[in-house]
Amino acid sequence: MSRISRDLANSPHNHNQHGRADGPNSTSTSHPDHATMQQALRGATTFTCANARVPHVAVVGAGMAGLRCSDVLARSGVNVTLFEARNRLGGRVHQVESGGHLVDMGPNWIHGTKGNPIMTLAEKTKTTVIEPEEDGALFDTGGTRRPDAEAVELSGKIWEFVVDAFKYSDEHSATIDPQTSLFDYFKSRISKMKGVDDRKRQDLLHEGQMWGPFVGDPVETQSLKFFFLEECVDGGNVFVASTYQKILKEAARTATDPDKVDLRLETEIVHFDTSAAAHINPGDGPSHKVTLTTSTGEKLSFDEVVITCPLGWLKRNHTSAFTPALPPRLAEAIEHINYGRLEKLYVTFPEAFWLKSHSEGSPRAISSPTSEDDLNNSNSSSPSEFPYPIFTHFHDPSYVPHPASEPWNQSVVSLAHLLPPHSHPTLLFYIYGPCATHVVHSIKNLEPHSAEYNAVLTAFAKPFYSKLPNYSAANKTCTPTSLLMTQWQNDRLAGNGSYCNFQVGLEKGDEDIEVMRNGGDNSGDRNSINTRGLWFAGEHTSPFIALGTTTGAWWSGEGVARRICAKYGLDVPDDVNENEAGLGQPAETSGQTLQKKDLDGLNSKGVNMAGPGLAF
C-alpha cells in the first residue's frame, strides 16, 4: 500500500485515533474498499466516556472545512458557534457576476469523481458539470499556433513525464534531494530522448511549464521529493459549469439553521488563549478552556475551538495569535509548507469570436443528476465539433515584456464550450506565480470595472486573446465587455494566496502536513494543541490525496468533528456516516472503491487531469 493510500485509510474522517484498520506496519497492498471504510465510519465514535457531556465548540471560519465541521458536530448534538469574518459563507468558495454571468472566484473543478463528497453534493443539488476533452490549442513562445497534432504530441509527452514523476516521487521520496524540482526531472528525461532536435527539446521544456497553473507557482520550484502529495482522487476531473453556488448552499444548510448552529458573520477572531487549559482537571465538568478574542475586543470561552483559517493566514499570524505560543514543531510545519499564488481572470466578449460557428456538438458534458456511471457511459472518445478546443496553452511569451526569470505562460479555458444555459463568451485565464503577483499588484487599488482597471487587465490579456482565430481589432465582437480578476493575494482573510503547495527545499513535507493535522509533533498527545482544546482543519490538513482541494477541506473538517465527538463519547448519526462521508452510495449499489488515481491506467493525453488549479 502506498503512503497516499495508507494515509487515506487512516484519515480521521474515516477513523479516529482509537482504532485504525490499516496501521503503519500493515503489509496490505490493496486500497481500502468502500465496505471497510463504511464499517470504520460506523464504529468511529461508538465508545463511551464516563463523564460524557455536550461540549460547546467554536468553529472559526465558514469555508468548506468549517461548514462541514459545524454540520457533523451539530448533527451529533454538539453546541456549535460558527464565526466568520466576512459577511458571507464559503471562504474561498465564492461566486460573483461578471458581464451578466455568474462565475467562480475560487474553485471551479472537482478533482476525482470516485467516492468524492463534493461530487456527491453536485449530484444532490443537480449542479451541472462537464468533463472536457483533453485536446487543446498551443501557441509557441513567438505567438504562432502550432498544428494540433504537434500540440497533442507535446502535451502527451509531458503528461507521460508527470505520471512517471508521481510514481518516482512516491517510491523514492526518501532519497530524492530536496533541492530537485519537477522541472529538473523534466529536463533529465528530455535530455535522454533520442532522435529529438533542439527545437523540440525547447518546446517540451516550455510545455512542461503547464504545471504552474495546477499548483499556483512555477514548475521550476515544484518539489520532486514531495510531488507525490499532488496526486488526487481516482476518477475524472470535472469543471463545475453551473458554478459551486448550489454546492455551497447545500454544504451550508446546517450552518444557516439557527436551531442547530449559532452563526456569527462579520466576527473576526484575532486571538486564541488556552492558558486556562493547564489548570483544568479531567472530569471537572464544563471547562471553557479556550478564550477567543474578536477584533472588537469581545472575549468568549469554549470547550474546544476548531481553526479553519487558511494556511496563509496561519503563516502570517501564528506568532501573535496564540497564547501560549504554538509548539515549535507545529510552528515549523506552518512555516515550511508553501501557500500558492493562483489567480483567475475572466474576459467576456459580445460573442465567442474564436468559434467561427456553433454546431450541435459539444464537449462531453453531464447535466445533473450526475454520477460516476454517467461519466463512464459517456462517449469520451468522440471529438468535439467545435472549431476550436476548450483549452489553450500559451507558452512563455517572448512578445510580452516580463522578467526573463519569470514564466508567464498562460492556460486559458473557453467558457463558450459549456452547455447552455451555462455557456457564455468568456475566456478564463489561470494566472500563477510571479505573473499573478504582478497583475494583482497592478490593480490592487483600482475599482473593479473602472476604466483604469479594465485598461490594465486588457493590456495584460490582449497579447494572448488577439492570437485566437478570427480576431480583428476593428471588429467590436473582439473587444471585451467585462473583465474581472481575482485578488486572493490581496485578501488577508484568504491568507494572501490560494492553497498549499510543495516547493523545492522542503525536507519533511509529508510530516509537516501530519503535524498540522495532529496539532503538534507525531509523538502523541503530549505535544498536541488538541489537549488544550485547539484543532486545525482546512485543505492544508487534509488526507494527502486531497491536499489543496475542496474535497480535502471537507474531509478535514469532518475528521476533526469526529475526533471531538469521540473525545466526548458522542455518536455521529448514521446519515452522516453513510450518505455524506465522502464515500458515495452504499457499496452494494455503487461498487466504487475510494482510492488514489490509478497511475498505471492513465493515458498520455492529459491523464484525465485536465484543468489547471487543484483547489481553484
Secondary structure, DSSP 8 states (H G I E B T S, - for coil): --HHHHHHHT-TTT-BTTB-SS-TT----S---HHHHHHHHHHTT----TT----EEEEE--BHHHHHHHHHHHHTT-EEEEE-SSSSSBTT--EEEETTEEEESS--EEE--TT-HHHHHHHHTT--EE---S-EEEE-TTS-B--HHHHHHHHHHHHHHHHHHHHHHHHHGGGS-TT-BHHHHHHHHHHT-SS--HHHHHHHHHHHGGGHHHHTS-GGGBBSTTGGGG--BSS-EEEETT-SHHHHHHHTTTTT-TTTEEEETT--EEEEE-GGGGG--TTSS----EEEEETTS-EEEESEEEE---HHHHHHHTTTSEES---HHHHHHHHHSEE--EEEEEEE-SS-TT-S---S---SEE-SS--HHHHHHS-TTS---SSS-SEEEE-S-TTS---TTS---EEEEEGGGS-TTS--SEEEEEEEHHHHHHHHHHTTTS-TTSHHHHHHHHHHHHHHHTTSTT--TT-GGGS-SEEEE--GGG-GGGTSSS-EE-BTT-SSHHHHHHHHHHTS-TT-GGG-GGGGTEEE-SGGGS-GGGTTSHHHHHHHHHHHHHHHHHHTT----HHHHHHSSSS-S-HHHH-----B--GGG--SSSTT--SS-S--
